[in-house]
Amino acid sequence: MSVALAHPASTIAADVTQAVSARELGVRFDDRAVLQDITLDIAAGQYVALVGANGAGKSTFLRVLATLLPAGDGEVRLFGQDLARAGPRVRGKIGLIGHQTMLYRDLTVRENLEFFGRLYGIADPSGRARLLMDAVGLPHRADDPVKSLSRGMGQRVAIARALMHSPDLLLADEPFAGLDIASALALEELLGHFHHKGRTIVLVNHDIGQSLRLAQRVLVLRGGRLVTDRPTSQCDAQSIAARIIGP
Amino acid sequence: MTRTLRQIALLVAKDLRIEARTRQTLGLVTVLGILIVVVLGLGLGAQQGGVGHRATAVLWVAYLFAGVLCFEKTMSVERHDGALAGLLVAPVDRGTIYAAKLISNLVMMLAVALVVTPAGVVFFGFDLSAAPGQFALVIGLSMLGFAAVGTLFAALVSSSRLAGGLLALVVFPLTLPVVIASTQIMLGIFRDGQDLGGMALGVLGAFDVVFLAASWVMFEWVLEP
């Protein structure tokens, strides 16, 4: 596990202290407000858990940060750069684990990882792919097509893909979904090491206890609004569950 | 610039590798193209001779349907398992993705044409040897314009629930001017014995420039994860 975590030093400029800055962020789908008036800062190097009920806007928020969805209202900055005007360069700082694997099912595990590594212009895509395949426990499936993997294995490759370029900001949307206990524990460890290297993590998770244990700060979204923003050290699972459900 | 070219090469190589492994597009499309040539040839009485010049129009029908299937297939690869989102999150310009998809489509159409065109030549008794270079030039320029529009709309239609069949309905009318120009030019060459003039090339080139520029600009707005 630790071998894959020999990440190069963070590329965040010393004066950029905020990985994410959102001001009055709003997103609407047709007439329905999915995100409303979200204002927050996430410091570089922070491990943040984002929780909420289904439809609360968690995935939408992550998609905005990942540049997959434009902010309808307000402003979002990643590492000081306005997302509305940022070019492809800022995307090189982002790693995304989504609901889908975002992999090519007819390519092998190795081919997928090396393809994305080269796309990001990393120095040694083959070596990096080997390290990450070891880290996610799939070196023996390196030359198998992704379509032959189980859902959990596919998820592990997706995690490796997201980490190929050692992103400064990792956006993880329910990364534990579909993983068995051993894989989930390995991923917890992987994310922990990643965080200790100074990287920022925004973790969307339905497991409140796990979120409070892993992250430094918890954000609760309800009905598209940010209703709680507290250090995890000052929260317990019951109070967070109450905030998710609402009054 | 070097980075962009490297990314285009990577994306094209990825598309071709997937096609080489699955063979899900070229096999189907080539068979379709040959079937079109045979069915239209039988309908037009190709075996009785004297209709060789009609092969150019028949070949275009085959290229059109084969091309639309190529456009759909190369884009559908990106739709499985959200692969397109992986590309869109990467530091890759949308124009780079467009250029790569266009090249992948042109390579596949070329592969299809290399099989379907000889079939048309043989079936119609079409004397391509009269001006093979001019034929290749006209078809190449025309396919570029056709693929430019097809690549754009394949991206648009692939994000729609109406994907099946919609692409042909959108692309055929839009590319009709270039197809008509192409067939008229080839009739002039192969039926009337005219030389390929600068004017004809200018018309096809103008279509290509307009289609490429418009598609390049619009691609960013139609590409949804």
Interface residues (C-beta under 8 A of the other chain):
Chain A: R63 A66 T67 L68 G87 P88 R89 V90 R91 G92 I94 L96 G98 H99 Q100 T101 M102 L103 Y104 R105 D106 L107 E111 F115 F116 R118 L119 Y120 G121 P145 V146 G154 R161
Chain B: R3 R6 Q7 L10 L11 K14 R17 I18 R21 T22 V77 H80 D81 G82 A83 A85 G86 L87 L88 V89 A90 P91 V92 D93 P225
